[in-house]
């Protein structure tokens, strides 16, 4: 056969997969399970072969196979979870250069989930926030181009670039009849500023908009400042709403400030390979005398903020108030492929000190935040003093009617 | 003459013009690939059909390497089928926005919707102030006979509270096999306490065509989408109107916001009004995808002395555009409204081995004059704009008002077809009102200026 068609090719592929799987299984002696594709995965491969054959034969115009394959690999990784992505060789190079330290960005944490690019959190006062974007917004178009089959990694990268770059986005928002068109300008983001104030003379309020390597020190400084106050504060409110940017390390170091040398989080993979327990350090502890604490969380609370919330909750140091958190704190690893591309894959889940799984589940607060009546949602975030959940938290700390459910 | 040979008819049944939005409409049976088999394909070598280059070794290795990595390292075991579904979905979305992949469940749902019938009790429902509410019971269905009314609140379905149900979930619970029972707990003003209605499910036809007559011998036919029964229903109304109005002096075919549906049905509906000539042709990669569809004589709408206005807007797509384009090109009707959507591609449903399916763009179609519709749409002969709501709030208010009217049974198509539309009805729809005026002052200037064909 001079031109092996796609089908033949996939038949070979299936075989190859089986062989590769088998040989791996033989090499990795103590793990006979799951390495070789069983009849189920063979059937799945045959299905892929059939689909590729049909596309190759019948699509209205001949299609470049590299593009098809790239689409397939992206789709495959997206089917796992929003943290798992396929990276083209170019994207992987970019990633290795250190994707996070982009010269300028829009200030959003985006994920690609259920075929949609969605803002999990919008960084306080960043370009996206100033353009009016909100957590939960779906990005339909970027510079007029429809968003299709992206990945979380690539979605984030589209909003990074040289300072001053203008990006037009079309946004779908729940409750709006028509999509919104907005423009935003990329900017270098300064390290996050912790906002703090004393409410009604008795309660300290601290907002961490997102995590940064300097966050633990900044938090310790605010706490030291609070401790010097007379009369003494009666409670703390830690605001972690709309905070989806923060690594495991940053979360653990920040938690140290509040929990000392206790366990903060543990991770576990499928075969125990990625198992690890992360504890704080006693010398970092700044909150020597515990104060009653409420942590504000919402659907935009994810990753590092969830780790911190879970630790405070499990050690009985704080009560969570608000809504269920996102459940986005898998431990990912990059696996380079032979052609220079790579996949980023979730290899372990994060668990709270008491063993509750955060990844994929999120944390459920003890106190449900009051929902505004339909049509009453404020168009702009209210000032801290008027924020309904902050008021609810103060009321709870005072021992008022908002008692914990459990 | 290339009329309907059986094979062509089969091909027609299999080709479909997809929808713009999420809701789906598809072909009827039989579900088979457009090409009879792979062997016959190989025999028809004549013109070299450009085949893609074989997959490179690197592509193959990548694919299986990623599969293995997932099996080895992913945080939890994942069914390989889910991963492969993701891969197919990803490959298809590298094609165009109208190509897609359907899981077996999605494919089954699609088949129900396109067959133009389902098994249920026959109510339209909505969420009104977050309460599941009956919009209207469909005449002649079990729900209608059981005495359900527009505005009834459904508090429970088979004892399960509906408070937190989505509309889709509620629909799923109300539907069920023919002959089975469902109990709805209904709250209605005047009931001292909620009352249970137990209703036996039946096969309910989904009607895509509604009609009314207008003073002065005019007929109004509204096609909501193109599914299995559409042409049959259009023809039924045409025949009844001819008998009732005798003589019929004009017809409005309303295709506004009609997202399309089956290619076959578009061709047949256009054929109702044309006695000969090309309706549409398609061009694809393989010779089988190159089809030409011609009109045949002998349908009730063909008489050219019957003036006709076709209404379109930016929500009219694919199958609607085929009908509007053919009637415009053949100068059978005056097309009025605003420019249509511009979706000129044909999708074929290709079922896969395990019950899932591909919806694949296989051809582009062209109007008789050789115009592609893709991205261009159909430009109306007469521009009729719908009055612009001033802002989003006004639009929402308008929608709610229309819904209220519909729930009181006062919408344009909520009354029996043989009850004439009143002036007050027409005031609700300014574009329709203008269309009636055009028919009453026939011929419109634009047509009078052009030489007749």
HADDOCK unambig.tbl for C-alpha pairs under 7 A between the chains (distance, minus, plus):
assign (segid A and resid 3 and name CA) (segid B and resid 54 and name CA) 6.76 0.50 0.50
assign (segid A and resid 4 and name CA) (segid B and resid 54 and name CA) 6.13 0.50 0.50
assign (segid A and resid 5 and name CA) (segid B and resid 54 and name CA) 5.93 0.50 0.50
assign (segid A and resid 6 and name CA) (segid B and resid 54 and name CA) 6.20 0.50 0.50
assign (segid A and resid 6 and name CA) (segid B and resid 55 and name CA) 6.72 0.50 0.50
assign (segid A and resid 13 and name CA) (segid B and resid 60 and name CA) 6.12 0.50 0.50
assign (segid A and resid 13 and name CA) (segid B and resid 64 and name CA) 6.99 0.50 0.50
assign (segid A and resid 17 and name CA) (segid B and resid 64 and name CA) 5.29 0.50 0.50
assign (segid A and resid 21 and name CA) (segid B and resid 68 and name CA) 6.60 0.50 0.50
assign (segid A and resid 34 and name CA) (segid B and resid 71 and name CA) 6.73 0.50 0.50
assign (segid A and resid 35 and name CA) (segid B and resid 71 and name CA) 6.50 0.50 0.50
assign (segid A and resid 35 and name CA) (segid B and resid 72 and name CA) 6.43 0.50 0.50
assign (segid A and resid 41 and name CA) (segid B and resid 80 and name CA) 5.30 0.50 0.50
assign (segid A and resid 41 and name CA) (segid B and resid 81 and name CA) 6.95 0.50 0.50
assign (segid A and resid 44 and name CA) (segid B and resid 80 and name CA) 6.24 0.50 0.50
assign (segid A and resid 44 and name CA) (segid B and resid 81 and name CA) 5.17 0.50 0.50
assign (segid A and resid 44 and name CA) (segid B and resid 84 and name CA) 6.08 0.50 0.50
assign (segid A and resid 47 and name CA) (segid B and resid 353 and name CA) 6.84 0.50 0.50
assign (segid A and resid 48 and name CA) (segid B and resid 84 and name CA) 6.30 0.50 0.50
assign (segid A and resid 48 and name CA) (segid B and resid 88 and name CA) 6.45 0.50 0.50
assign (segid A and resid 51 and name CA) (segid B and resid 88 and name CA) 6.84 0.50 0.50
assign (segid A and resid 56 and name CA) (segid B and resid 52 and name CA) 6.55 0.50 0.50
assign (segid A and resid 58 and name CA) (segid B and resid 285 and name CA) 6.91 0.50 0.50
assign (segid A and resid 58 and name CA) (segid B and resid 362 and name CA) 5.93 0.50 0.50
assign (segid A and resid 59 and name CA) (segid B and resid 360 and name CA) 6.41 0.50 0.50
assign (segid A and resid 59 and name CA) (segid B and resid 361 and name CA) 5.89 0.50 0.50
assign (segid A and resid 59 and name CA) (segid B and resid 362 and name CA) 4.97 0.50 0.50
assign (segid A and resid 60 and name CA) (segid B and resid 284 and name CA) 5.21 0.50 0.50
assign (segid A and resid 60 and name CA) (segid B and resid 285 and name CA) 5.29 0.50 0.50
assign (segid A and resid 60 and name CA) (segid B and resid 361 and name CA) 5.85 0.50 0.50
assign (segid A and resid 60 and name CA) (segid B and resid 362 and name CA) 4.24 0.50 0.50
assign (segid A and resid 60 and name CA) (segid B and resid 363 and name CA) 5.17 0.50 0.50
assign (segid A and resid 61 and name CA) (segid B and resid 285 and name CA) 5.96 0.50 0.50
assign (segid A and resid 62 and name CA) (segid B and resid 50 and name CA) 6.83 0.50 0.50
assign (segid A and resid 62 and name CA) (segid B and resid 51 and name CA) 6.70 0.50 0.50
assign (segid A and resid 62 and name CA) (segid B and resid 52 and name CA) 5.97 0.50 0.50
assign (segid A and resid 63 and name CA) (segid B and resid 52 and name CA) 6.73 0.50 0.50
assign (segid A and resid 65 and name CA) (segid B and resid 55 and name CA) 6.63 0.50 0.50
assign (segid A and resid 67 and name CA) (segid B and resid 94 and name CA) 6.86 0.50 0.50
assign (segid A and resid 68 and name CA) (segid B and resid 91 and name CA) 4.89 0.50 0.50
assign (segid A and resid 68 and name CA) (segid B and resid 94 and name CA) 6.09 0.50 0.50
assign (segid A and resid 69 and name CA) (segid B and resid 59 and name CA) 6.88 0.50 0.50
assign (segid A and resid 69 and name CA) (segid B and resid 91 and name CA) 6.46 0.50 0.50
assign (segid A and resid 71 and name CA) (segid B and resid 90 and name CA) 4.55 0.50 0.50
assign (segid A and resid 71 and name CA) (segid B and resid 91 and name CA) 4.37 0.50 0.50
assign (segid A and resid 71 and name CA) (segid B and resid 93 and name CA) 6.97 0.50 0.50
assign (segid A and resid 71 and name CA) (segid B and resid 94 and name CA) 5.53 0.50 0.50
assign (segid A and resid 72 and name CA) (segid B and resid 87 and name CA) 4.03 0.50 0.50
assign (segid A and resid 72 and name CA) (segid B and resid 88 and name CA) 5.86 0.50 0.50
assign (segid A and resid 72 and name CA) (segid B and resid 90 and name CA) 4.46 0.50 0.50
assign (segid A and resid 72 and name CA) (segid B and resid 91 and name CA) 4.28 0.50 0.50
assign (segid A and resid 73 and name CA) (segid B and resid 87 and name CA) 5.90 0.50 0.50
assign (segid A and resid 74 and name CA) (segid B and resid 90 and name CA) 6.09 0.50 0.50
assign (segid A and resid 75 and name CA) (segid B and resid 86 and name CA) 4.63 0.50 0.50
assign (segid A and resid 75 and name CA) (segid B and resid 87 and name CA) 4.64 0.50 0.50
assign (segid A and resid 75 and name CA) (segid B and resid 89 and name CA) 6.06 0.50 0.50
assign (segid A and resid 75 and name CA) (segid B and resid 90 and name CA) 3.86 0.50 0.50
assign (segid A and resid 76 and name CA) (segid B and resid 83 and name CA) 5.21 0.50 0.50
assign (segid A and resid 76 and name CA) (segid B and resid 84 and name CA) 6.49 0.50 0.50
assign (segid A and resid 76 and name CA) (segid B and resid 86 and name CA) 4.50 0.50 0.50
assign (segid A and resid 76 and name CA) (segid B and resid 87 and name CA) 4.29 0.50 0.50
assign (segid A and resid 76 and name CA) (segid B and resid 90 and name CA) 6.97 0.50 0.50
assign (segid A and resid 79 and name CA) (segid B and resid 82 and name CA) 6.99 0.50 0.50
assign (segid A and resid 79 and name CA) (segid B and resid 83 and name CA) 5.98 0.50 0.50
assign (segid A and resid 79 and name CA) (segid B and resid 86 and name CA) 5.11 0.50 0.50
assign (segid A and resid 148 and name CA) (segid B and resid 93 and name CA) 6.82 0.50 0.50
assign (segid A and resid 149 and name CA) (segid B and resid 90 and name CA) 6.23 0.50 0.50
assign (segid A and resid 149 and name CA) (segid B and resid 93 and name CA) 6.29 0.50 0.50
assign (segid A and resid 177 and name CA) (segid B and resid 392 and name CA) 6.85 0.50 0.50
assign (segid A and resid 269 and name CA) (segid B and resid 75 and name CA) 5.12 0.50 0.50
assign (segid A and resid 270 and name CA) (segid B and resid 74 and name CA) 6.98 0.50 0.50
assign (segid A and resid 270 and name CA) (segid B and resid 75 and name CA) 4.98 0.50 0.50
assign (segid A and resid 270 and name CA) (segid B and resid 76 and name CA) 5.42 0.50 0.50
assign (segid A and resid 337 and name CA) (segid B and resid 62 and name CA) 6.57 0.50 0.50
assign (segid A and resid 338 and name CA) (segid B and resid 62 and name CA) 6.93 0.50 0.50
assign (segid A and resid 339 and name CA) (segid B and resid 58 and name CA) 6.69 0.50 0.50
assign (segid A and resid 345 and name CA) (segid B and resid 74 and name CA) 6.61 0.50 0.50
assign (segid A and resid 346 and name CA) (segid B and resid 74 and name CA) 5.97 0.50 0.50
assign (segid A and resid 346 and name CA) (segid B and resid 75 and name CA) 5.86 0.50 0.50
assign (segid A and resid 347 and name CA) (segid B and resid 73 and name CA) 5.78 0.50 0.50
assign (segid A and resid 347 and name CA) (segid B and resid 74 and name CA) 4.99 0.50 0.50
assign (segid A and resid 347 and name CA) (segid B and resid 75 and name CA) 4.40 0.50 0.50
assign (segid A and resid 348 and name CA) (segid B and resid 75 and name CA) 4.92 0.50 0.50
assign (segid A and resid 349 and name CA) (segid B and resid 75 and name CA) 6.68 0.50 0.50
